Amino acid sequence: MIMLFSAGFLRIPPAHAFFEEQVKYGFEHRWLPMLADTAPEKRFQAMQAFLTYPEWGLPVLRNSIKTPESDNHSWQIAMLIGMLGDASDIPLLLTRWRKLDKHERSEVWLGAMQRLYWKNYVPSEIIPKLKSLSVKYSKNVAEGDKDSNKSDLLYEIVNPAPVSRLIRVTLQFWQTRIQEKLPTEYFLIPAGGLLKTTMPVRILPVAHTKSVRLDFRIWEVGVSEPLLHRTVSIPSTGF
């Protein structure tokens, strides 16, 4: 009896490993493609499989968007990672989100990041700081367009808090003729981290003005009030 039990016990790990391989194969080659199926009932079945077995399904979801050459932008993947993952998934989702167009349900990816951020949120009263902000002028006048003005807006944000911050940055110019409100930018700044970024801008001051006003705001994703609001006056003589 002992010998039979021992023999049976020794056969369990290979059988278990085989079962896991079959399950993994099923997630990769059946359930993952079904997430983007045109039939709602198939999409529901696939999502149910991932929600039922997250320990096997979550690694498949992560790997499906991890490689740079991947073109898998299924919003269902983002939604499931937002439900099953943790804060370590935010950088990957953010990288993939930046490659999306609005028609690809990019708001679902943002919602997944916000969910993960607040699910693992560690409060801190220390807010991010705007370390520097400047404009690098680089005039490129196109033929027949004397008003063309291309410059770079450079800013640095430091996060002195002992926790990471998922933020969005909004910028709005005043007293200009074009491009008054710039696209919102999203960043994950690690604890004690420094963010340096450059944004191309076109600033055309209105006539007879001596400066252009810029409102720079930092928001914590999911919060209605800004963490920081800085108003900067940019001399029009630089244009």
Steps between C-alpha positions, in 0.01 A plus 500: 500500500780740591678422176185558295430825683857615443484413133171681464635802687803516271275505196300803616753777423537402129122480468457834674766660281330362190167640617654844557654496153163414349330779693767749397469392137123546524534854634754601236339343195131491584388738771732792415391525132137462608523822705480696174244274332209668325252277683412639847439154645850387406654812651303432819621139515860610455478766770336249734793263449756768590301611804458141621869404469699823547816316608526357147325768301673815633852405378354435154334842497823670606712321243254581221579872523854485640697465177564832317402351165164382630198660335254353748297802611189316614332716763372181667861414587547835672174463690592153628850607605339791684280254689756226564839671504688724738688832496796341318279476189453878471826575310419233241145627451624858478759411236238319292240776549731760349491306171122498479261716305183628661282266296674200661320554833799668658278610789477135612880484529502820707224358719699180556805699609291713733341190654838336564642822641224552754468130585861509620504863613729609782409851622759773539462872568818577304403623154706513177702815432559686176879524500543696178308626199643674195446558129763426240436720200556355157341704223427317178323729258329306223474649155202733486438468874679771691302423813635148534679453831621169639650473846554242775354517846730334754399417856618289790283356776642344813310264729644538852240265649596147615232356268442501124261750346281451193446851369365688203638832384286765332632815335305792364630813332324835507537801269598286204342449158533120476555189710380646826428166669757224460425126521492353850808296592505206743801388702586256777775652714665259745574594858777760504501502119565784256306541176655690209293555189497711184180598321494664154279811496402780266449828679367799307440797731217735424594837360643766731550263794821484699454152639310173475339344806538127568296315761683183605305249709589164652212271590499167678310262274147456633499820708295805398724765659856565373796419719687798360407806291772730374448806281798602288549810287701439181643815338377543142839641402626145472277430203 
